[in-house]
Every structure is written in structure tokens, then in C-alpha cells.
């Protein structure tokens, strides 16, 4: 059998990669040309392989470390590595995931140039923010309209409360005159979706508080940070800086990551956080469910396409003007 050299293998596109890893209480290292993580058992140590060519994000939680050699291999494969708190969420409410982006200058230039062609114009920036929010609504309709598992839990897109909430938000988006107004309308809509999901899952006492400690809040935190990992990956691959947000403020660190993650959070993370909490799932079971749904509904593809469309659309407009 002919041996296959690593130079003959083609890299898997980030939008088509299947794996996101959350690791805790282990050591990530390079061994025999592979990236592994080591877990220490009572009687022996166990090594587990990480298929880096098919991985988008690795989140390192409590009790983890990583070697320089492993980081070099992960960077060469374009894998985004982040340090976070236990369960994929920050240890403190004021902290953020610290992302270690692979260092490479040979990334696309047209998307960042297109982004900058509109970003310094406040009205154009607002227009893109509106487009993102409309895309967010359409993604909810698309996912909830075809996900049989969600429909089994009572999430029907033609349900009166769901239809009314989404239609009202979509109508308001068009008339918004500032990002502040848009943020307020978005917060109101998300709060309404929380209530809808809580009602469906018989969790009527739910209050959104990242530090509350109940299953629904913990799962929302966890799922949101998985979405942030996908968003950060898509922006890094396309060469667009996190600094140039359209909604979350010019000075908030990593702001554009939150804008892009918002495209998929309500459609996938929000309902499944309540469903999994109602079924008393473990963190690991919830994580597997969310990752499965990200793949099923092509969440990463959707993020990539939205960023590319907004960049190139504005780039073309500026060239024509």
C-alpha cells in the first residue's frame, strides 16, 4: 500500500469542517506528528487524537495546558484556540474568551477592504446592521420551519406567538434610525423568544442571568460561547478584524464576533438550551446536541456567506459610486 504524504493532502475548508472541541483537565501536546490531549487516570495516562485538519475551534477550559509544539501545528492548520472558564463559559461575568488566532498574513484581502469601504460611514454601517438582523430572523424561520426535533417540542414557525414576534421585529428593523434603537428592538425580541421557549418547556420562572446557575442559563452561556468560536473562525479565515462591529460598539473587545454569532444564537442555541434543560441533560450531552444542530443547519456556512455578502456588496457599491 502506497504511503500518503502530508503534502499531498488538501486542507478542508473551514466552512466544511465538522469538529469543535471543548477540553478540560487535560494537557494538549504534539506527539509523533499529531496533536493529542492527555488525560490522567488513576492507574494510567490516556492519549486522544485531535484531527486538526477537520477542526475549526478548540476551547480550553478549567485545568488545561497546551505546549508550544502543539500550538505551532494548530496554527499551521488554521485552528482557532481559546481559553475559557469551566463548561465553555467565563469564570467571571466580566471576562471574555481569550482567542489565540493562527498567525498568517496570506489571507484574503478583498473582504476586509470591502468591510472598510462602508464601516466609516455611519448610515452604511447601520444598513449592514439591519441586514444582519433581517438575516437573523430569516435563519430562525428557516431552522424552526424544518427542524422536526424542535417541532416535536412545540416550536412551530407558524405558531401565533412566534410568528407575531418575528414579524413585529422584521417590521421595526426597516424603520430604525440608529444602532441604539436597533439594539433595543433586538433585546426586546430576544426577551420575547426566551419567554416563548420557557413556556414551551414549562420553565415559566426563567429569568436570563448568566450567573444564575440554573441549567437553562448555563446552557445558554455554553451554547453562546460555541457560537462565538464559529464567528471568530469565520472572521479570521476571511481576514476581517474583530474591531469593526456594526452593532456592538466600536470599543467593545471582539465586538464583531458577537454581531456574527447573533446570526445563529436565537435559531439554535436558545431553543435547545431550554429543551435540554427541561430534559435534565448533562453539559456534555447539551454540547453534542448543539454541535450536531450547528452542522445540520450549516451554521458556519451561513456565517461565512453573510460576512462575504456584506463585504463584497458594499465593496462593489463603492467601486460604482
C-alpha positions as CSV (number, residue, x, y, z in Angstrom):
1,X,0.0,0.0,0.0
2,X,1.4,3.4,-1.0
3,X,2.1,5.8,1.8
4,X,0.3,9.2,1.7
5,X,2.5,12.2,2.3
6,X,1.1,15.1,4.3
7,X,2.0,17.4,1.4
8,X,-0.5,15.6,-0.9
9,X,-3.4,16.2,1.4
10,X,-5.7,19.1,0.8
11,X,-6.9,21.3,3.6
12,X,-10.6,21.1,4.4
13,X,-12.4,24.4,4.1
14,X,-13.3,26.0,7.4
15,X,-16.9,26.2,6.5
16,X,-17.0,22.4,5.8
17,X,-15.0,21.3,8.9
18,X,-17.0,19.2,11.4
19,X,-15.3,19.5,14.8
20,X,-15.4,21.9,17.7
21,X,-13.6,20.7,20.9
22,X,-14.1,21.8,24.4
23,X,-11.4,20.3,26.7
24,X,-10.9,20.4,30.4
25,X,-8.5,18.8,32.9
26,X,-6.0,17.7,30.3
27,X,-2.8,18.6,28.6
28,X,-2.7,19.3,24.8
29,X,0.6,18.3,23.1
30,X,2.3,17.3,19.9
31,X,3.4,13.7,19.6
32,X,4.6,11.8,16.6
33,X,3.4,14.5,14.2
34,X,-0.1,14.6,15.7
35,X,-1.9,16.8,18.2
36,X,-3.1,14.9,21.2
37,X,-4.7,15.6,24.5
38,X,-3.6,13.7,27.6
39,X,-5.9,12.8,30.4
40,X,-4.5,11.4,33.7
41,X,-6.4,8.5,35.1
42,X,-5.7,6.8,38.5
43,X,-3.6,4.0,37.1
44,X,-2.5,5.2,33.7
45,X,-2.5,8.1,31.3
46,X,-4.7,8.1,28.2
47,X,-3.9,9.9,24.9
48,X,-6.6,11.0,22.5
49,X,-6.0,12.2,18.9
50,X,-7.4,15.6,17.7
51,X,-8.0,15.6,13.9
52,X,-6.8,19.1,13.3
53,X,-7.4,19.3,9.6
54,X,-11.1,18.8,10.2
55,X,-11.3,21.1,13.3
56,X,-12.4,24.7,13.5
57,X,-12.2,25.6,17.2
58,X,-10.6,24.2,20.3
59,X,-11.8,25.7,23.6
60,X,-9.6,25.0,26.6
61,X,-11.5,25.0,29.9
62,X,-10.5,24.5,33.5
63,X,-7.3,22.7,34.3
64,X,-5.8,22.7,30.8
65,X,-2.4,23.5,29.3
66,X,-1.0,23.4,25.8
67,X,2.5,23.0,24.5
68,X,4.3,25.3,22.1
69,X,4.7,22.5,19.6
70,X,1.0,21.8,19.7
71,X,0.2,25.5,19.1
72,X,2.6,25.5,16.1
73,X,0.7,22.6,14.5
74,X,-2.7,24.0,15.3
75,X,-1.7,27.4,13.8
76,X,-0.4,25.7,10.6
77,X,-3.8,24.0,10.3
78,X,-5.7,27.3,10.9
79,X,-7.4,26.1,14.1
80,X,-8.7,28.8,16.4
81,X,-7.7,28.1,20.1
82,X,-9.4,29.8,23.0
83,X,-9.0,29.7,26.8
84,X,-12.3,29.9,28.7
85,X,-13.9,29.1,32.0
86,X,-15.5,25.8,33.0
87,X,-18.2,24.4,30.8
88,X,-17.2,26.7,27.9
89,X,-18.2,29.9,29.7
90,X,-16.1,32.6,31.5
91,X,-15.2,32.2,35.2
92,X,-16.3,35.7,35.8
93,X,-19.0,37.8,34.1
94,X,-16.6,40.5,33.1
95,X,-14.2,38.2,31.3
96,X,-14.2,37.0,27.7
97,X,-12.7,34.0,26.0
98,X,-9.1,34.8,25.1
99,X,-8.7,33.7,21.5
100,X,-5.3,32.7,20.1
101,X,-5.6,33.3,16.3
102,X,-3.3,31.4,14.0
103,X,-0.7,33.9,12.7
104,X,-0.7,34.1,8.9
105,X,-0.8,37.1,6.6
106,X,-1.7,35.2,3.4
107,X,-5.5,35.5,4.0
108,X,-8.0,37.2,1.6
109,X,-7.8,41.0,1.3
110,X,-11.0,41.8,-0.5
111,X,-13.3,41.1,2.4
112,X,-11.5,43.5,4.8
113,X,-11.2,46.1,2.1
114,X,-14.9,45.7,1.3
115,X,-15.8,46.0,5.0
116,X,-13.7,49.2,5.4
117,X,-15.4,50.7,2.3
118,X,-18.6,51.2,4.4
119,X,-17.6,51.0,8.0
120,X,-16.6,54.7,8.5
121,X,-20.0,55.8,7.1
122,X,-22.5,55.6,10.0
123,X,-25.5,55.2,7.7
124,X,-23.9,52.4,5.7
125,X,-22.9,50.7,9.0
126,X,-26.5,50.9,10.2
127,X,-27.7,49.5,6.9
128,X,-25.5,46.4,7.3
129,X,-26.6,46.0,10.9
130,X,-30.2,46.0,9.7
131,X,-29.4,43.4,7.0
132,X,-27.8,41.2,9.7
133,X,-30.9,41.4,11.8
134,X,-33.2,40.6,8.9
135,X,-30.9,37.6,8.1
136,X,-31.1,36.5,11.7
137,X,-34.9,36.5,11.5
138,X,-34.9,34.5,8.3
139,X,-32.5,32.0,9.8
140,X,-34.8,31.4,12.7
141,X,-37.7,30.9,10.3
142,X,-35.6,28.5,8.2
143,X,-34.4,26.4,11.1
144,X,-37.6,26.3,13.1
145,X,-39.6,25.7,9.9
146,X,-37.7,22.4,9.1
147,X,-36.3,21.1,12.3
148,X,-38.6,18.1,13.2
149,X,-36.9,17.8,16.6
150,X,-37.8,21.3,17.6
151,X,-41.3,20.9,16.2
152,X,-41.8,17.9,18.4
153,X,-41.0,20.3,21.4
154,X,-43.7,22.7,20.2
155,X,-41.5,25.2,18.2
156,X,-43.7,25.8,15.1
157,X,-42.8,28.8,12.9
158,X,-46.5,29.4,12.3
159,X,-47.3,29.5,16.0
160,X,-49.1,32.7,16.8
161,X,-46.7,34.0,19.4
162,X,-43.6,33.1,17.3
163,X,-44.9,34.4,14.1
164,X,-46.1,37.7,15.8
165,X,-42.7,38.2,17.5
166,X,-40.6,37.7,14.3
167,X,-43.0,39.7,12.1
168,X,-43.0,42.7,14.5
169,X,-39.2,42.7,14.8
170,X,-38.8,42.5,11.0
171,X,-41.1,45.4,10.5
172,X,-39.3,47.5,13.2
173,X,-35.9,46.9,11.7
174,X,-36.7,48.8,8.5
175,X,-37.7,52.0,10.3
176,X,-34.8,52.0,12.9
177,X,-32.8,55.3,12.7
178,X,-29.9,54.4,14.9
179,X,-27.9,51.4,16.2
180,X,-29.2,52.2,19.7
181,X,-32.8,51.8,18.6
182,X,-31.9,48.5,16.8
183,X,-30.2,47.1,19.9
184,X,-33.3,47.9,22.0
185,X,-35.6,46.2,19.5
186,X,-33.3,43.2,19.3
187,X,-33.1,42.9,23.1
188,X,-36.9,43.1,23.3
189,X,-37.3,40.4,20.7
190,X,-34.8,38.1,22.3
191,X,-36.6,38.5,25.6
192,X,-39.8,37.5,23.9
193,X,-38.2,34.4,22.4
194,X,-36.9,33.5,25.9
195,X,-40.5,33.6,27.2
196,X,-41.7,31.6,24.2
197,X,-39.1,28.9,24.8
198,X,-39.6,28.9,28.6
199,X,-43.3,28.4,28.1
200,X,-42.8,25.6,25.6
201,X,-40.5,23.8,28.1
202,X,-42.6,24.6,31.2
203,X,-39.9,26.8,32.8
204,X,-42.1,29.8,33.5
205,X,-39.9,31.2,36.3
206,X,-36.9,31.6,34.0
207,X,-35.0,34.9,34.1
208,X,-32.0,35.4,31.9
209,X,-29.0,35.9,34.2
210,X,-25.6,34.4,33.1
211,X,-24.7,34.0,36.8
212,X,-27.9,32.4,37.9
213,X,-26.5,28.9,37.9
214,X,-29.6,27.0,36.7
215,X,-29.4,24.6,33.8
216,X,-31.1,26.9,31.2
217,X,-28.9,29.8,31.9
218,X,-25.8,27.6,32.0
219,X,-26.7,26.0,28.7
220,X,-27.3,29.4,27.1
221,X,-23.9,30.6,28.3
222,X,-22.2,27.4,27.0
223,X,-24.0,27.4,23.6
224,X,-23.3,31.1,23.0
225,X,-19.6,30.6,23.5
226,X,-19.6,27.8,21.0
227,X,-21.3,30.2,18.6
228,X,-18.6,32.9,19.4
229,X,-16.0,30.3,18.4
230,X,-17.6,29.8,15.0
231,X,-18.0,33.5,14.5
232,X,-14.3,34.2,15.4
233,X,-13.2,31.4,13.0
234,X,-15.2,32.8,10.1
235,X,-13.9,36.3,10.6
236,X,-10.3,35.1,10.9
237,X,-10.4,33.0,7.8
238,X,-11.9,35.9,5.8
239,X,-9.3,38.3,7.1
240,X,-11.9,40.7,8.7
241,X,-10.8,42.3,12.0
242,X,-13.0,41.8,15.2
243,X,-12.7,45.5,15.8
244,X,-15.1,46.7,13.2
245,X,-18.5,45.9,14.6
246,X,-21.7,47.2,13.2
247,X,-23.9,46.8,16.3
248,X,-21.9,46.0,19.5
249,X,-19.9,49.2,19.7
250,X,-16.6,50.5,18.4
251,X,-14.7,49.9,21.7
252,X,-16.0,46.5,22.9
253,X,-13.3,43.9,22.5
254,X,-14.1,41.3,19.9
255,X,-17.3,43.2,19.1
256,X,-17.8,41.9,15.6
257,X,-17.6,38.3,16.9
258,X,-20.8,39.0,18.9
259,X,-22.5,40.5,15.8
260,X,-21.8,37.4,13.7
261,X,-22.6,34.9,16.5
262,X,-26.0,36.6,16.9
263,X,-27.0,35.4,13.4
264,X,-27.4,31.8,14.7
265,X,-27.8,32.0,18.5
266,X,-31.6,32.6,18.6
267,X,-32.3,30.0,16.0
268,X,-30.2,27.1,17.5
269,X,-28.8,27.8,20.9
270,X,-31.8,29.5,22.5
271,X,-34.5,26.8,22.0
272,X,-32.1,23.8,22.6
273,X,-30.8,25.4,25.9
274,X,-34.4,25.2,27.2
275,X,-35.2,21.8,25.7
276,X,-32.0,20.2,27.1
277,X,-32.5,21.9,30.5
278,X,-36.1,20.5,30.6
279,X,-34.7,17.0,29.9
280,X,-32.0,17.4,32.6
281,X,-29.2,16.8,30.2
282,X,-25.5,17.0,31.2
283,X,-23.2,19.7,29.8
284,X,-21.6,17.1,27.5
285,X,-24.9,15.9,26.2
286,X,-26.0,19.5,25.6
287,X,-22.8,20.4,23.8
288,X,-23.1,17.4,21.5
289,X,-26.7,18.4,20.7
290,X,-25.7,22.0,19.8
291,X,-22.7,20.9,17.7
292,X,-25.0,18.4,15.8
293,X,-27.5,21.2,15.1
294,X,-24.8,23.6,14.0
295,X,-23.7,21.0,11.5
296,X,-27.2,20.0,10.5
297,X,-28.3,23.6,9.8
298,X,-24.9,24.7,8.3
299,X,-24.5,27.5,10.8
300,X,-20.8,28.1,9.9
301,X,-21.6,28.2,6.2
302,X,-24.4,30.8,7.0
303,X,-21.9,33.0,8.9
304,X,-19.3,32.8,6.1
305,X,-21.9,33.7,3.4
306,X,-23.3,36.6,5.4
307,X,-19.9,38.2,6.0
308,X,-18.8,37.7,2.4
309,X,-22.0,39.1,1.0
310,X,-22.0,42.2,3.2
311,X,-18.3,42.9,2.4
312,X,-18.5,42.4,-1.3
313,X,-21.8,44.1,-1.7
314,X,-20.5,47.3,-0.1
315,X,-17.2,47.0,-1.9
316,X,-19.0,46.8,-5.3
317,X,-21.2,49.8,-4.4
318,X,-18.2,51.9,-3.5
319,X,-16.5,51.0,-6.8
320,X,-19.6,52.0,-8.8
321,X,-20.1,55.3,-6.9
